[in-house]
């Protein structure tokens, strides 16, 4: 399945707009990763633990979007937009959302 941020797919014709589809993931970051990130905040450097969480959450949101598009008979998703937010009392939850328009292609 093609998932793109563009409104069209080069070389392909959109036959039908199936509707909006979404993929959402909210994930918690565990204490060990929080502790490691806190040290990196003090001493500098990249937080590999948080980066891994972000990559995993993004991949899960994309997979959910794809599953929902397939469920309504789409071949692709155009106009995709991804957003990231931090939630929770201490900002320890990560929310990744992606949305787009499911379409059928010729």
Secondary structure, 3 states (H helix, E strand, C coil): CEECCCCCCCCCCEEEEEEEEEEEEEEECCHHHHHHHHHHHHHCCCCHHHHHHHHHHHHHHHHHHHHHHHHCCCCEEEEEEEEEEEECCCCCEEEEEEEEEEEEEC
